[in-house]
Amino acid sequence: MAPKDLEIREDRSGDDVLPLGEAPFENRASARGSDAAKARPPRRKRVALLLVALGVIGGIGWFGWDWWTVGRFEVSTDDAYVGADFAILAPKVAGYIAETPVADNEAVKKDAPLVLIDDGDYRVRLKIAEAAVAAKRAAVDRLSSQIGQARAAIGGAEANIASANASLTQADADLARYEDLAKSDFASRQRLEAARAAQATARAAVAAAEAGREEAEAALEVAIASAAEAEAALKGAEAEREQAARDLEAATIRAPFDGVVGNLAVAPGDYVQPGARLLAVIPLSEVYIDANFKETQITDLRIGAPVEVHVDAYPARGFTGHIRSFAPATGSIFSLLPPENATGNFTKVVQRLPIRISVPEEIAAEGWLRPGLSVVVTADRRGAESAGADR
């Protein structure tokens, strides 16, 4: 019998019999290869960890260098928005809307008609005002003629006075001569009486001529006063005509500048009152940025300093603007209910100061910046210091 530690077994194929527990040579080689393969993963893991560590260290170094050279000089805020000085149009006259030649979001040019109010009544009022002006002007012309006639009457009265005075002088001379002749009995009493009557008649003629002059002068004063009143009435009628013309013109609401129509709130047939909000016109080519920086961020900012602007709606599009102006007070001062800090309890809150930033003309002219869009503004304090402009 074979030893116990070496059990002999017969292979079914008739091959040599191997001791139990021993594998063929090929199997032992395969096993050694498998052990080697199992030894490789730890080495690869170490290489991978090393590469990750190097990447992390490099990233930290890059970010650190970027902060040291650039980041520590930058101040940024996302409390910033696109703005524009747009116009809200309202009618100056009441009436029914006849036509709205434009639609919402439509680009318009300056003086383009936007809303047409039925102007029939205003045309009638203008014609009535023009007729009143014509009547008042005719009255002024008539009174001007009367003034001329009164002055001519004064001139005639002056001539009558001169003639009467000449006749009175002649009558005085005749009377004196006849009185001398009568003393010497060379003139009859009848002649003397006739001379005296002629003198009295001449004096009466002078008095009548002077009265006529006074009457003509009074008529002139009346004509002048009436003419002044007529002139005033004419000016009033002309003012009413101008007002009627302005009302007629106001029946057509026009664009005050180039822009885009928005918030159109009327349609043909609507009745509108003066001051009612009809629509808005936004000048997209004149937009700007209002950025609310913290009070601790504005120390080195100056007018004219460049700033980087990124619009949330267009992440891939950015541009460089410049600081145009600083608000005269923080935003809380202009709020409806300003804060009252004179109380028992006080919590200090960092205030924000609105800063207006200009947009380059070529960027604004593209029209993609719309008022109200959120933006992120970043300012480099080194560039601000080099700007050197006062606030």
C-alpha positions as CSV (number, residue, x, y, z in Angstrom):
1,M,0.0,0.0,0.0
2,A,1.2,3.6,-0.8
3,P,2.1,5.9,2.0
4,K,-0.8,7.9,3.6
5,D,0.6,11.3,2.6
6,L,0.8,10.3,-1.1
7,E,-2.5,9.1,-2.3
8,I,-2.3,7.5,-5.6
9,R,-5.1,8.3,-8.0
10,E,-5.6,7.1,-11.5
11,D,-6.4,9.6,-14.2
12,R,-9.3,8.6,-16.3
13,S,-7.3,9.4,-19.5
14,G,-4.5,7.2,-18.5
15,D,-1.9,9.9,-17.7
16,D,0.7,9.8,-15.0
17,V,-0.6,10.0,-11.5
18,L,0.4,13.1,-9.5
19,P,0.5,13.4,-5.7
20,L,-2.6,15.0,-4.2
21,G,-2.2,18.7,-3.6
22,E,0.2,19.4,-6.4
23,A,-0.8,21.1,-9.6
24,P,0.7,20.7,-13.0
25,F,3.5,23.0,-14.1
26,E,1.2,25.1,-16.3
27,N,-1.2,25.7,-13.5
28,R,1.6,26.8,-11.2
29,A,2.8,29.3,-13.8
30,S,-0.7,30.7,-14.3
31,A,-1.1,31.1,-10.6
32,R,2.2,33.1,-10.3
33,G,1.0,35.4,-13.1
34,S,-2.3,35.9,-11.3
35,D,-0.4,36.9,-8.1
36,A,1.7,39.4,-10.1
37,A,-1.4,40.9,-11.6
38,K,-2.8,41.3,-8.1
39,A,0.3,43.1,-7.1
40,R,0.0,45.8,-9.8
41,P,-3.2,47.7,-8.7
42,P,-1.6,49.3,-5.6
43,R,1.2,50.7,-7.7
44,R,-1.3,52.3,-10.2
45,K,-3.3,53.7,-7.4
46,R,-0.2,55.4,-6.0
47,V,0.5,56.9,-9.3
48,A,-3.1,58.1,-9.7
49,L,-3.1,59.6,-6.2
50,L,0.2,61.3,-7.0
51,L,-1.2,62.9,-10.1
52,V,-4.4,64.0,-8.3
53,A,-2.3,65.5,-5.5
54,L,-0.1,67.3,-8.1
55,G,-3.3,68.6,-9.8
56,V,-4.7,69.9,-6.6
57,I,-1.5,71.6,-5.6
58,G,-1.2,73.1,-9.1
59,G,-4.8,74.4,-8.9
60,I,-4.2,75.9,-5.5
61,G,-1.1,77.5,-6.7
62,W,-2.7,78.9,-9.8
63,F,-5.7,80.2,-7.8
64,G,-3.3,81.7,-5.2
65,W,-1.2,83.3,-7.9
66,D,-4.3,84.7,-9.6
67,W,-5.6,86.1,-6.3
68,W,-2.2,87.6,-5.4
69,T,-1.7,89.3,-8.8
70,V,-5.3,90.1,-9.7
71,G,-8.0,88.9,-7.3
72,R,-7.0,90.9,-4.3
73,F,-7.3,94.2,-6.3
74,E,-10.8,93.4,-7.6
75,V,-14.2,94.4,-6.1
76,S,-17.3,92.9,-7.6
77,T,-21.1,93.0,-7.1
78,D,-24.0,91.2,-8.6
79,D,-26.4,93.8,-7.3
80,A,-26.4,95.5,-10.6
81,Y,-28.9,96.0,-13.4
82,V,-29.3,97.5,-16.9
83,G,-31.1,100.8,-16.9
84,A,-32.4,103.4,-19.4
85,D,-34.1,106.8,-19.2
86,F,-37.3,105.7,-20.9
87,A,-40.4,107.8,-21.5
88,I,-43.9,106.9,-20.4
89,L,-46.3,108.7,-22.8
90,A,-49.7,110.1,-21.8
91,P,-52.2,112.2,-23.7
92,K,-52.6,115.9,-23.1
93,V,-56.2,115.9,-24.5
94,A,-59.1,113.6,-24.0
95,G,-60.8,111.6,-26.7
96,Y,-61.4,108.3,-28.3
97,I,-58.4,106.4,-29.8
98,A,-58.7,106.4,-33.6
99,E,-55.6,104.4,-34.4
100,T,-52.5,102.8,-33.0
101,P,-50.0,102.7,-35.9
102,V,-47.4,100.7,-33.8
103,A,-47.4,97.5,-31.9
104,D,-45.6,96.3,-28.7
105,N,-41.8,95.7,-29.1
106,E,-41.7,97.7,-32.4
107,A,-38.7,99.9,-33.1
108,V,-39.7,103.5,-33.8
109,K,-37.9,106.7,-34.9
110,K,-38.2,110.1,-33.3
111,D,-41.5,112.0,-34.1
112,A,-43.1,108.8,-35.5
113,P,-46.9,108.7,-34.7
114,L,-47.6,106.2,-32.0
115,V,-51.2,106.8,-31.0
116,L,-53.9,108.9,-32.9
117,I,-56.8,110.4,-30.9
118,D,-59.9,111.3,-32.9
119,D,-59.3,115.0,-33.7
120,G,-62.6,116.0,-35.3
121,D,-63.7,118.1,-32.3
122,Y,-60.3,119.8,-32.1
123,R,-60.3,120.7,-35.8
124,V,-63.7,122.4,-35.2
125,R,-62.4,124.3,-32.2
126,L,-59.4,125.5,-34.3
127,K,-61.7,126.9,-37.0
128,I,-63.8,128.7,-34.3
129,A,-60.7,130.2,-32.9
130,E,-59.5,131.3,-36.3
131,A,-62.8,133.0,-37.0
132,A,-62.6,134.7,-33.6
133,V,-59.2,136.0,-34.4
134,A,-60.4,137.3,-37.8
135,A,-63.3,139.2,-36.1
136,K,-61.0,140.7,-33.4
137,R,-58.5,141.8,-36.1
138,A,-61.3,143.5,-38.1
139,A,-62.3,145.3,-34.9
140,V,-58.8,146.4,-34.4
141,D,-58.6,147.7,-38.0
142,R,-61.9,149.6,-37.6
143,L,-60.7,151.3,-34.4
144,S,-57.4,152.1,-36.0
145,S,-59.4,153.9,-38.8
146,Q,-61.4,155.7,-36.1
147,I,-58.2,156.9,-34.5
148,G,-57.1,158.2,-37.8
149,Q,-60.4,160.0,-38.3
150,A,-60.2,161.5,-34.8
151,R,-56.8,162.8,-35.5
152,A,-57.9,164.3,-38.7
153,A,-60.9,165.9,-36.9
154,I,-58.4,167.4,-34.4
155,G,-56.4,168.8,-37.3
156,G,-59.6,170.3,-38.8
157,A,-60.5,171.8,-35.4
158,E,-57.0,173.3,-35.2
159,A,-57.5,174.9,-38.6
160,N,-61.0,176.2,-37.6
161,I,-59.5,177.7,-34.5
162,A,-56.8,179.5,-36.5
163,S,-59.4,180.8,-39.0
164,A,-61.6,181.9,-36.1
165,N,-58.8,183.7,-34.4
166,A,-57.9,185.5,-37.6
167,S,-61.5,186.6,-38.0
168,L,-61.5,187.7,-34.4
169,T,-58.4,189.7,-34.9
170,Q,-59.9,191.4,-37.9
171,A,-63.1,192.1,-36.0
172,D,-61.2,193.6,-33.1
173,A,-59.3,195.9,-35.5
174,D,-62.5,196.9,-37.3
175,L,-64.3,197.6,-34.0
176,A,-61.4,199.7,-32.8
177,R,-61.3,201.7,-36.0
178,Y,-65.1,202.3,-36.0
179,E,-64.9,203.4,-32.4
180,D,-62.3,206.0,-33.2
181,L,-64.3,207.2,-36.2
182,A,-67.5,207.3,-34.1
183,K,-65.8,209.6,-31.6
184,S,-65.1,212.0,-34.5
185,D,-68.6,211.5,-35.9
186,F,-67.1,210.0,-39.1
187,A,-68.8,206.7,-38.6
188,S,-72.4,206.1,-38.0
189,R,-73.7,204.4,-34.9
190,Q,-75.0,201.6,-37.1
191,R,-71.5,200.8,-38.4
192,L,-70.2,200.7,-34.9
193,E,-72.9,198.2,-33.7
194,A,-72.2,196.1,-36.8
195,A,-68.5,196.0,-35.9
196,R,-69.3,195.1,-32.4
197,A,-71.5,192.2,-33.6
198,A,-68.8,191.0,-35.9
199,Q,-66.4,190.9,-33.0
200,A,-68.8,188.9,-30.9
201,T,-69.4,186.5,-33.8
202,A,-65.7,186.0,-34.3
203,R,-65.2,185.3,-30.6
204,A,-68.0,182.8,-30.7
205,A,-66.4,181.2,-33.7
206,V,-63.2,180.8,-31.9
207,A,-64.9,179.2,-28.9
208,A,-66.8,176.8,-31.2
209,A,-63.6,175.9,-32.9
210,E,-61.9,175.2,-29.6
211,A,-64.9,173.1,-28.5
212,G,-64.6,171.2,-31.7
213,R,-61.0,170.5,-31.0
214,E,-61.8,169.3,-27.5
215,E,-64.5,167.0,-28.9
216,A,-62.1,165.6,-31.5
217,E,-59.5,165.0,-28.8
218,A,-62.0,163.2,-26.6
219,A,-63.0,161.1,-29.6
220,L,-59.4,160.3,-30.2
221,E,-58.9,159.2,-26.6
222,V,-62.0,157.0,-26.8
223,A,-60.8,155.5,-30.1
224,I,-57.3,154.8,-28.6
225,A,-58.8,153.1,-25.5
226,S,-61.1,151.0,-27.7
227,A,-58.2,150.1,-29.9
228,A,-56.2,149.0,-26.9
229,E,-59.1,146.9,-25.7
230,A,-59.5,145.4,-29.2
231,E,-55.8,144.6,-29.3
232,A,-56.0,142.8,-26.0
233,A,-59.1,140.9,-27.2
234,L,-57.1,140.0,-30.4
235,K,-54.2,138.7,-28.4
236,G,-56.6,136.6,-26.3
237,A,-58.2,135.2,-29.5
238,E,-54.8,134.4,-30.9
239,A,-53.9,132.6,-27.7
240,E,-57.1,130.6,-27.9
241,R,-56.3,129.8,-31.5
242,E,-52.7,128.7,-30.6
243,Q,-54.2,126.5,-27.8
244,A,-56.6,125.0,-30.2
245,A,-53.8,124.3,-32.6
246,R,-51.7,122.7,-29.8
247,D,-54.7,120.5,-28.8
248,L,-55.1,119.4,-32.4
249,E,-51.4,118.6,-32.6
250,A,-51.5,116.8,-29.2
251,A,-54.2,114.5,-30.6
252,T,-51.3,112.7,-32.3
253,I,-48.9,111.2,-29.8
254,R,-45.4,110.9,-31.3
255,A,-42.1,109.3,-30.2
256,P,-39.9,111.6,-28.3
257,F,-36.7,109.8,-29.4
258,D,-35.6,106.7,-31.2
259,G,-36.4,103.6,-29.3
260,V,-38.6,100.5,-28.9
261,V,-42.3,100.6,-27.9
262,G,-43.3,98.7,-24.8
263,N,-46.3,98.2,-22.5
264,L,-48.9,99.5,-25.1
265,A,-52.1,99.7,-23.0
266,V,-54.7,101.1,-25.5
267,A,-56.5,100.0,-28.6
268,P,-58.7,101.8,-31.1
269,G,-62.0,102.7,-29.6
270,D,-60.7,103.3,-26.0
271,Y,-61.5,106.6,-24.4
272,V,-58.5,108.2,-22.7
273,Q,-58.2,111.1,-20.3
274,P,-55.3,113.5,-20.0
275,G,-52.4,112.0,-18.1
276,A,-53.5,108.3,-18.6
277,R,-50.6,106.0,-19.2
278,L,-50.7,104.7,-22.8
279,L,-47.3,103.2,-23.6
280,A,-43.5,103.5,-23.0
281,V,-40.6,104.2,-25.4
282,I,-37.3,102.7,-24.3
283,P,-34.1,104.1,-26.0
284,L,-32.0,100.9,-26.2
285,S,-29.1,102.7,-27.7
286,E,-28.7,104.8,-24.5
287,V,-28.7,102.1,-21.8
288,Y,-26.4,102.2,-18.8
289,I,-25.6,100.1,-15.8
290,D,-26.5,100.9,-12.2
291,A,-24.3,98.9,-9.8
292,N,-24.8,99.0,-6.0
293,F,-21.4,98.5,-4.4
294,K,-20.9,98.1,-0.7
295,E,-19.5,101.1,1.1
296,T,-16.4,99.1,1.9
297,Q,-15.7,98.5,-1.8
298,I,-15.7,102.0,-3.2
299,T,-12.6,103.3,-1.4
300,D,-10.4,103.3,-4.5
301,L,-13.1,103.7,-7.2
302,R,-13.0,106.8,-9.3
303,I,-15.0,108.4,-12.2
304,G,-13.6,107.1,-15.5
305,A,-12.3,103.9,-14.1
306,P,-12.8,100.8,-16.3
307,V,-15.1,98.0,-15.1
308,E,-15.9,94.5,-16.5
309,V,-19.6,93.8,-17.1
310,H,-21.1,90.4,-17.6
311,V,-24.8,89.9,-18.3
312,D,-26.6,87.0,-16.7
313,A,-28.7,86.5,-19.7
314,Y,-25.7,86.3,-22.0
315,P,-22.9,84.6,-20.1
316,A,-20.6,84.4,-23.1
317,R,-20.9,88.1,-23.8
318,G,-19.0,90.7,-21.7
319,F,-17.8,94.2,-22.2
320,T,-15.8,96.9,-20.6
321,G,-17.6,100.0,-19.3
322,H,-16.5,103.0,-17.4
323,I,-17.7,104.6,-14.1
324,R,-19.8,107.7,-15.1
325,S,-21.0,109.0,-11.7
326,F,-21.6,108.2,-8.0
327,A,-25.0,108.6,-6.4
328,P,-25.2,111.6,-3.9
329,A,-26.4,109.2,-1.2
330,T,-26.9,105.5,-0.4
331,G,-29.9,103.7,-1.6
332,S,-31.5,103.6,1.8
333,I,-31.7,107.4,2.0
334,F,-33.9,107.5,-1.1
335,S,-36.1,104.7,0.0
336,L,-39.8,105.3,0.8
337,L,-39.2,104.7,4.5
338,P,-35.6,105.7,5.4
339,P,-34.1,103.8,8.3
340,E,-34.3,105.4,11.7
341,N,-31.2,104.4,13.7
342,A,-31.8,106.6,16.8
343,T,-33.3,103.8,18.8
344,G,-32.3,101.7,21.8
345,N,-31.1,98.8,19.7
346,F,-28.8,99.2,16.7
347,T,-27.5,96.7,14.2
348,K,-24.9,98.0,11.8
349,V,-25.7,97.1,8.2
350,V,-23.3,97.7,5.4
351,Q,-24.8,100.3,3.1
352,R,-24.7,100.2,-0.7
353,L,-23.9,103.2,-3.0
354,P,-25.4,103.2,-6.5
355,I,-22.7,103.8,-9.1
356,R,-23.7,104.5,-12.7
357,I,-21.6,102.8,-15.4
358,S,-21.6,103.9,-19.0
359,V,-22.0,101.3,-21.8
360,P,-19.8,101.6,-24.9
361,E,-21.8,103.1,-27.8
362,E,-21.1,100.2,-30.1
363,I,-22.4,97.7,-27.5
364,A,-25.5,99.8,-26.8
365,A,-26.2,100.2,-30.5
366,E,-26.5,96.4,-30.9
367,G,-29.7,96.6,-28.8
368,W,-29.3,93.3,-26.9
369,L,-29.0,95.1,-23.5
370,R,-32.5,95.5,-22.1
371,P,-33.4,97.6,-19.0
372,G,-33.9,95.4,-16.0
373,L,-31.4,92.6,-16.9
374,S,-29.1,91.5,-14.1
375,V,-25.4,91.9,-14.5
376,V,-22.2,91.3,-12.6
377,V,-19.8,94.2,-12.4
378,T,-16.1,93.8,-11.5
379,A,-13.8,96.7,-11.0
380,D,-10.0,96.6,-10.7
381,R,-8.9,99.0,-8.0
382,R,-5.5,99.4,-9.7
383,G,-7.2,100.7,-12.9
384,A,-9.4,102.9,-10.7
385,E,-6.4,104.5,-9.1
386,S,-4.8,105.2,-12.4
387,A,-8.0,106.9,-13.6
388,G,-7.2,109.7,-11.2
389,A,-10.6,111.4,-11.5
390,D,-12.6,112.8,-8.6
391,R,-16.0,111.5,-7.6
